């Protein structure tokens, strides 16, 4: 039963037992003595103070026991804040080519793979944005949900740490994008900036049916799309036109035509070509600068139990009373 929005009791009826705390003040806690005429003793201020202190500890012990039985606690709560950030899905290519270096082939001892560079830089990027809600999807032959949208930093970092695990050969961009869009299904607030960052070192043909599905999904929940293209040395680029004798088709120029498809979606879109880890860092920094919109986010505060403080107070008072009682001097009249 909640007493206020910030304080509550599990068993509020037990608070009535705290009235027992007046008994030591009313009746006293002194034991009877056979020594006559104690009232004839001279006034002793120190004794009166000790007597009052012992009465107060007895009253406090009873009241604290009653309070502990009542189960005091601070209820769990939700607190809304306003920060800067976005709801962001990291759509990361897990094809086997991501394990090679930017120069092509296995990276040397003094270099890192494209997947390792993406893991390092994306991890730093999300760490510096504590208000974002981040989801992670890996895709190769099929997309795989690694982490739904969450604001938990440890879970986000763990999901990013897993992106450099060995993948398969094929790159299915279309289904990966469809899964990324689906993650925004539970974010109805139109003021929230929804962002997809696709990290890939290549592209593939998106089936016509998947294209139409993507157009419908984006129309229902508009997003901002970034493509971070990790270009291997000597491979076709996003903006390269086909050489003479090579048809300008999605099959022969998949990166070029994927860029054309993204531009046709009618949403904010930006592509970055990165030929090195430094290029990746600059691209991520630019995305960070652009995604600083106001963002409402909710922090969840768990229930805080307080009964142990009341019980600890009661135990301390009782121990002091036991110590005082054990040190009490007892006088008996002499027998004639």
C-alpha positions in Angstrom: 0.0 0.0 0.0 1.7 3.2 -1.1 1.7 6.1 1.4 3.2 8.6 -1.1 4.6 8.6 -4.5 8.1 8.4 -3.1 7.6 6.3 0.1 5.6 3.2 0.8 5.0 0.4 3.3 4.3 -3.3 2.7 2.4 -3.6 6.0 1.2 -0.2 7.1 -0.9 -1.7 9.9 2.4 -2.5 11.7 3.0 1.2 12.3 0.3 1.1 15.0 2.7 -1.0 17.0 5.0 2.0 17.3 2.7 3.3 19.9 4.3 0.8 22.3 7.3 3.2 22.3 5.5 5.4 24.8 5.5 2.7 27.4 9.1 3.2 28.5 8.5 6.9 28.8 5.3 6.5 30.8 6.2 3.5 33.0 9.9 3.8 33.1 12.5 1.1 32.7 14.0 1.1 36.2 14.0 -2.1 38.3 12.7 -2.0 41.8 15.1 -1.9 44.7 14.8 -3.1 48.2 16.9 -0.1 49.4 14.6 2.3 51.1 14.2 6.1 50.6 15.8 6.4 47.1 14.0 9.7 46.8 16.0 11.0 49.7 19.1 11.0 47.5 20.5 14.3 46.3 19.6 15.6 42.9 22.1 14.2 40.3 22.0 15.8 36.8 24.2 13.2 35.2 22.0 10.4 36.6 18.9 12.1 35.3 20.4 12.4 31.8 21.4 8.8 31.8 18.0 7.8 32.9 16.3 9.8 30.2 18.8 8.4 27.6 17.9 4.9 28.6 14.2 5.6 28.4 14.7 7.2 24.9 16.6 4.2 23.6 13.9 1.8 24.9 11.2 3.9 23.2 13.3 4.1 20.0 14.0 0.3 19.9 10.2 -0.4 20.1 9.4 2.2 17.4 12.2 1.0 15.1 11.0 -2.7 15.5 7.5 -1.6 14.5 8.8 0.4 11.5 10.9 -2.5 10.3 7.9 -4.8 10.5 5.9 -2.3 8.4 8.4 -2.9 5.5 9.3 0.7 4.5 10.7 1.2 1.0 11.1 3.6 -1.9 9.0 2.2 -4.7 10.4 1.6 -8.2 9.8 4.6 -10.4 10.3 6.0 -13.9 11.9 9.4 -14.3 11.8 11.2 -17.6 14.8 13.2 -18.8 15.7 15.2 -21.8 19.1 14.6 -23.4 20.6 14.6 -26.9 20.8 11.5 -29.0 18.8 9.1 -31.2 17.3 5.7 -31.5 20.0 4.0 -33.5 20.4 0.6 -35.2 23.9 -0.6 -36.2 23.5 -2.8 -39.2 26.8 -4.5 -39.6 28.1 -6.7 -42.4 29.3 -10.0 -41.1 30.4 -11.5 -44.4 33.8 -13.2 -44.5 35.4 -10.3 -46.4 35.0 -8.1 -43.4 37.8 -10.1 -41.8 40.3 -8.9 -44.4 42.2 -5.6 -44.2 41.5 -2.4 -46.1 44.4 -3.3 -48.4 42.9 -6.7 -49.2 43.8 -10.1 -47.8 44.6 -11.0 -44.2 45.7 -8.0 -42.2 49.4 -7.9 -41.1 50.6 -7.7 -37.5 50.6 -3.9 -37.7 47.1 -3.6 -39.2 43.6 -4.5 -38.3 40.8 -6.0 -40.2 37.8 -4.0 -41.3 35.6 -5.7 -38.8 38.1 -5.0 -36.0 38.3 -1.3 -37.0 34.5 -1.0 -37.0 34.3 -2.8 -33.7 36.8 -0.4 -32.0 35.4 2.8 -33.5 31.7 2.0 -33.0 32.4 0.9 -29.4 34.0 4.3 -28.7 31.1 6.1 -30.6 28.3 4.5 -28.5 30.3 5.0 -25.2 30.3 8.7 -25.8 26.5 8.8 -26.4 25.0 7.7 -23.1 21.4 8.8 -24.0 21.1 6.8 -27.3 19.0 3.7 -27.5 21.0 1.3 -29.7 20.2 -2.0 -31.4 22.7 -4.2 -33.2 22.0 -6.5 -36.2 24.6 -8.6 -38.1 23.9 -9.8 -41.6 25.6 -12.0 -44.1 23.6 -14.8 -45.7 20.8 -14.0 -43.3 20.3 -11.2 -40.8 20.7 -12.0 -37.2 19.3 -9.9 -34.3 22.2 -9.3 -31.9 20.5 -6.7 -29.6 17.1 -5.0 -29.6 17.0 -1.3 -28.9 18.3 -0.7 -25.4 19.9 2.0 -23.4 22.1 -0.3 -21.4 25.7 0.5 -22.1 27.1 -2.9 -21.0 24.7 -4.8 -23.3 25.5 -2.4 -26.2 29.3 -2.8 -25.8 29.0 -6.6 -25.6 26.9 -6.7 -28.8 29.5 -4.5 -30.6 32.4 -6.7 -29.3 30.8 -9.7 -31.1 30.8 -8.2 -34.6 34.3 -9.4 -35.5 33.4 -13.0 -35.2 33.8 -15.1 -38.4 30.9 -14.7 -40.9 29.7 -16.2 -44.1 30.4 -15.2 -47.7 27.1 -13.8 -48.9 25.8 -10.3 -48.2 22.0 -10.0 -47.9 21.5 -6.2 -47.5 17.8 -6.2 -48.1 16.6 -8.5 -45.3 19.1 -6.8 -42.9 17.5 -3.4 -43.6 14.0 -4.9 -43.2 15.0 -6.2 -39.7 16.5 -2.9 -38.8 13.4 -1.0 -39.7 11.3 -3.5 -37.7 13.2 -2.6 -34.5 11.7 0.9 -34.6 8.2 -0.6 -34.4 7.9 0.2 -30.6 9.0 3.9 -30.9 5.8 5.8 -31.7 7.1 9.2 -30.7 7.6 11.1 -33.9 10.0 13.5 -32.3 12.6 10.7 -31.8 15.4 10.7 -34.4 15.5 7.2 -35.9 18.9 6.3 -37.4 20.2 3.3 -39.3 24.0 3.0 -39.7 24.9 0.3 -42.2 28.5 -0.8 -42.1 29.5 -2.9 -45.0 32.4 -3.5 -47.4 30.2 -4.5 -50.3 26.7 -4.7 -51.6 24.4 -7.2 -53.3 21.3 -7.1 -55.4 18.1 -6.5 -53.4 15.2 -8.5 -54.7 12.4 -6.4 -56.2 9.9 -7.7 -53.7 12.2 -6.7 -50.8 12.7 -3.3 -52.3 8.9 -2.7 -52.3 8.7 -3.9 -48.7 11.5 -1.6 -47.7 9.7 1.4 -49.4 6.5 0.6 -47.5 8.3 0.2 -44.2 10.2 3.4 -44.5 7.0 5.3 -45.5 5.4 4.0 -42.3 8.3 4.9 -40.0 10.8 7.3 -41.7 14.4 7.0 -40.7 17.8 8.6 -41.4 20.1 6.3 -43.3 23.9 6.2 -43.2 26.0 3.8 -45.3 29.5 3.4 -44.1 31.2 1.7 -47.0 34.5 0.1 -46.0 36.2 0.0 -49.4 38.9 -2.5 -50.1 41.8 -1.3 -52.2 41.1 -1.9 -55.9 37.4 -2.8 -55.5 34.6 -0.8 -57.2 33.4 2.3 -55.3 30.0 3.7 -54.7 30.4 6.5 -57.2 32.4 4.5 -59.9 30.7 4.3 -63.3 31.0 1.1 -65.3 33.9 0.8 -67.7 33.4 0.4 -71.4 31.8 -2.9 -72.2 30.5 -3.5 -68.6 26.7 -3.1 -68.3 25.4 -0.6 -65.8 23.3 -3.1 -63.8 22.9 -4.0 -60.1 24.5 -7.4 -60.9 27.7 -5.8 -62.3 27.8 -2.6 -60.2 26.0 -3.5 -56.9 27.5 -0.7 -54.8 26.6 2.0 -57.3 23.0 0.7 -57.6 22.5 0.2 -53.9 23.4 3.9 -53.5 20.9 4.8 -56.2 18.2 2.8 -54.4 18.9 4.4 -51.1 18.7 7.9 -52.7 15.3 6.9 -54.1 13.8 6.2 -50.7 13.0 9.8 -50.0 14.6 9.9 -46.5 17.8 11.7 -45.3 20.7 9.5 -46.6 24.4 9.9 -46.5 27.1 7.5 -47.8 30.7 7.5 -46.7 33.5 5.7 -48.5 36.2 4.7 -46.0 39.5 3.3 -47.4 41.2 3.2 -43.9 40.5 3.2 -40.2 41.1 6.9 -40.1 38.4 7.4 -42.8 36.0 5.4 -40.6 36.8 7.5 -37.6 36.1 10.7 -39.5 32.8 9.4 -40.9 31.7 8.3 -37.4 32.6 11.7 -36.0 30.5 13.4 -38.6 27.5 11.1 -37.8 28.0 12.0 -34.1 28.0 15.7 -34.9 24.8 15.4 -36.9 22.8 13.2 -34.4 22.4 15.6 -31.5 18.7 16.1 -31.5 16.8 16.5 -28.2 15.7 13.1 -26.9 13.3 12.2 -24.2 14.4 9.1 -22.3 13.2 7.3 -19.2 15.4 6.1 -16.4 14.1 3.2 -14.3 14.9 3.4 -10.6 14.5 0.0 -8.8 12.7 -0.4 -5.5 14.9 0.4 -2.4 14.2 -1.5 0.8 14.7 0.5 4.0 13.5 -2.0 6.7 17.1 -3.1 7.4 17.9 0.5 8.6 15.1 0.4 11.1 16.0 -3.1 12.3 19.7 -2.1 12.7 18.6 0.9 14.8 16.5 -1.4 17.0 19.3 -3.9 17.4 21.8 -1.1 18.4 19.4 0.3 21.0 18.7 -3.1 22.5 22.4 -3.9 22.7 23.1 -0.6 24.5 20.2 -1.4 26.9 21.6 -4.9 27.6 25.0 -3.4 28.2 23.5 -0.8 30.6 21.5 -3.5 32.4 24.5 -5.8 32.8 26.5 -3.0 34.4 23.7 -2.0 36.8 24.8 -2.2 40.5 22.4 -3.9 42.8 22.2 -3.1 46.5 20.6 -5.3 49.1 19.9 -4.2 52.7 21.9 -5.8 55.4 20.1 -8.4 57.5 19.9 -7.7 61.2 
